Amino acid sequence: MNTRYKDIIGQIYREVKALPADGNVADYIPALANVDPEQFGIAIATIDGEVIGVGDYQSKFSIQSISKVFTLAMVIRHMGDRLWRHVGKEPSGTAFNSLVQLEWENGIPRNPFINAGALVVTDKLMSLYSHPKEAILKFVREAARTDDIYYDKNVAVSELEHGSRNQALGYFMKSFNNIDNDVDSLLDVYCHQCGITMTCEELARSFLFLANHGINPHSGEQILSVSQAKRLNALMLTCGFYDESGEFAFRVGMPGKSGVGGGIVALIPGQLSIAVWSPRLNKYGNSNLGIETLERFTTYSGISIF
């Protein structure tokens, strides 16, 4: 076991856990409103197979927008650069559920990690797979090396019932012929993918293929090409944290993805991935303690992508 990483995350856990409580859970999704805000876990998975964790790193939580990385990988491996005709590659500078830019940019979302862009990606996934919800779970389970990953039906239903903004995004893009499938069916798949529950340990393992040039280090499967993995990592660095992406890159220096369930996953290519969960969110929808943890990790370990 890498005792250095174990010591570092143990120190960070103690320091960050003692910080004053700041932020709130994502109560605009009723099924997430009752999550215990004091839960906090950290897990590191290395390419050579080690997993190190501290705190609530084996507790399940809703991964929300982290799922957008999985569906993007699934679509890119089949469509390649054809996908970029339908979604951009630039930071948005606006809220994750904003409609503003779609009007000016003819229904083409700015990037695949804002909600509009993720809906386009999921729409393409539905056209590629006859049973998209089953395909998503299969992909995630294989990446995380466990079958114990499921959809939280309560979260999916809660998001569907309070998803008027996403519905508006879907119909607006369909008016520009940038959505092919039925919008209600699309929202069903999208809300289920956001409702996947995982632990920090499972998330850290599931991102190792992106830290390993597109290859699952456990199975040896080439999930993405080297170029595709590089580009997906670049998108996470520039767009993975909504309109706080630049600040995260500045403070932390790792590609990663956040979700309003309080999870964050980030990685160092060629070495490891690290997942953090703390449900209290800042004004951008990112975990307060998660960002603090990852900033201290790159500082204390002396490793980042820069």
N, C-alpha and C positions, 0 to 999 in steps of 0.2 A: 504494500500500500504506500502511496506517495504521502509520507508523513508531513511534508512541507505544505501541500495543499490542505491537508486535514487541519494542521495548526492554523493556517491562514483563515480558513472559513470558520473555525472555532472562535478565533479572536474577533473576526468581523461579526459573527452572530451575537457574541456577548456585547460588543460595542453598540451595534445597531439596535439590538433589542432594548437597550437602556435609553434610547432617544425618546423625547416626548412624542406622544401620539399625534399624528398630523394627517389629515385627509379623511375621506369617507368611502364606504363601499359603494358599488355601482347600484344604487337603489332605484334607478330608473328602469332596471330590469327586476321586477318584483321577486323573482325566484332567487336573485342574488342578494336581496336586501337583508336577509337574516343570517348571512355568513358571519362567523365570528371574526371580527376585524383584528384580533390580537394574534391570529395564527401567523406563523413565519417559518419558512423552511428554505434550505439551500442544498443543492446537490450538484456535484461535479462528476461528469463521465469522461474518461480519457479514451483516446483511440485504441490504446492497448488493453482495454477491458475493465479498468478499475472504476468503481463508483464510490464516492465519498459523500456523506450527507450529514446534516445537523438540523435539529429542530423538527418541524413538521414536514420533513421532506418526503415522507411516504403517505401523506394525506392527499386524498383526491380533491380536485377543484376544477371548476369550469375554465377551460383554456381560452374560450372566446376567440379573439382575433389572431391568436397564435396559430389557429387552424388554417389561416389564410396561407401560411407558408407551405403546409402540406398540399393543399389543393393547387397552389401555384406550381409546385414541383410535379404533381401528377399531370397537369396540363402541358407544362413546358416539355416534358419528356416525349410527348406525342406531337405537339404543334410546333415546337421550336420557335423560331423568330416570327412565324405567322401570327402568334398571339399579339405581338406589339402593334398590329394594325387596329386592334380593338381596345387597347389600354396603354397608357403612357408609362414612362419610366422616371418621371420627375417628382420631387417633393411637392406636396400640395400647398402648404402654407395656410390651409384652412382646416376646420374641424373634420373629424373622420366621417361624419354623416352629412356633410355639406352638399347642397345642390348647386351652389353658385357657379362653379367653374363649368359644369356640364352645359349650361346655357351658352356660354361663350365658346366652348370647345366642341360643339356639335355632338354631344353625347358620348365623347371619348373621355373616360376618367383619367385623372392625372397619373395615378399609379395603382398597382394591384393590391395595396394594403389599406387604402381607404375603403369605406363600405361599397361605394359605387364600383370601384375597380375589382373588389373581391366578388361582387355579384356577377360581373362580366366573366371572371375566371370560373366561377361555379357554373355559370351558364354553359361555358365551353366544355366543362367536365361532364355535364349532363348529356351533352351531345356525343361525347366520347365513350361513356359507360352506360350500359342499359340499366344497371342498378347502382346509381351513383352513391347512395348512402352506404350500401354494403362495401363498395369499392373504397370509399374514404376510410372506413374502419379497418379494412384489410391492409391498406397502405400504412396507416398509423401503427397498427399492431406489429407489422413486420419491421418497421423502423425502430420501434421501441422494444422489440424482442419480448413481447408478452401479449397474450390473448385477453388479458383482464382490462380491456379498455372498451367503454361503451358510451352511448349517448345518454345524457340526462334528459329524459323526456319532459320533466317538469320545466327545466330551463328552456328547452326548445319551444314548448307550448307558450311559456311566458313571453319569450321574444316574439313569437308569431302574433300574439294578442296585443303586443305593444310595439309593433313594427311598422307603424304607418309611414315613417320617414323612409325606411328601406323599400317599402312598397312604392312610394312616390319615386324613388330613385330608379327602381326597376322599370316602371311604366314610362318614365321620362326617357330612359335610354332605349327602350323598345320603340318609342316614337321616332328615334333616329336610326332604327334598324340595327342597333348594337346589342340587342338581346334576342335570341332565337326561340327560346322555350317559353312556355306558359309562365307568367310572372308568379302566380300563386304556387306553382310546383317548384319554381326556383327558390322562393322564399322558404319553403318547407325544407329543402335540402340545405340551404344556407344556414338557417337557424339550428338545424341539427348539427352541422359541422361545428358551429360555435358552441354548442352544448356538449361537446366531447369533454369528459372528465379524465384527468390524468394526475399523476403525482410529479413532484419535482424530479425524482429519480427517472421516471418514465420519459419525461420531457427532455431531460439531459441526454439520455440514450438515443431518443428519437432524432435529435439534431446532429448526431455524430457523422451522418453521411455528408452533411454540409461542411463539416470540419475536416473531412477526409476526401476532398476532391470528387464528391458525388458518389463515393463507394461506401456501402454499408460495411463497416469494419468487422461486423460479426459474421455476416453471410458471404461477404465478398461480392455481392450484387452491385453492378454499376447502375445506380438509380438515375443519376444525371451524368452527362458528360462533364469533363473538367471545366470546360468553358461555361456550361449552364450553371454549375455549382458556383463558379466565380461570380457570375452575373446575379444570381439569386442572393448571394452574400452582399454584393454591392447594393442591391435594392434594399436589403434589410438595414444596412448602414445609413442609407440616405432617406429611407421612407418608413422604417419599421416602428417608429414611435409617434405616429401622427404628426402634429405640428410642433413636437418637441424633439424631432429626430436630429436636428443640428446640435441642440444642446446635449443630447445623449452621446453623440459622436465626439463632441468636444470634451465632455466630462469623463467618458468611459473608454472610448476607443475600441469598441468591438461591434461587429454586426450582430443584430439581434431582433427580436420581435416581442412586443408586449400584448397583453389582453386585459380587458376591463374586469376580468375575474381576479386580477392582482398578480398574475404570472408574468414573468419575463424569462426568455431564453436567449443566451448570447454564446458566442463561440470564438475560439482562437484557431484559425486554420492550421491543420497539421498536428494539433495538440489535444484540444478538449472542447466540451460544451458545458455550460453552467446554467442551471435553472434556479430561479428564486420565486418564492410566492409570499406575498403579503397583501391582503385585500384592500388596505387603505390607499386610495388613489389621489393623485394631485389633480389640478384643474385641467390637465391635458388628457386624463384618463389612464395615466401610467402609475405603477406602484411606487409610492414614495420610498419605502424601505428597499424595494427592489433596485431602484436606481442608485441609492446610497450604497447598498451592498456591492454592486458591480463596480462602482467607482473605486471603492476601497479595495476590491479584489485586484484590479489592474494596478493600483498604486502599490499595494503591499507585495504583490507577486512580481511586479516589474515587467509584466508581459501585456502586450496589447498588439493590435495589428500595425501600429505605427512605430 
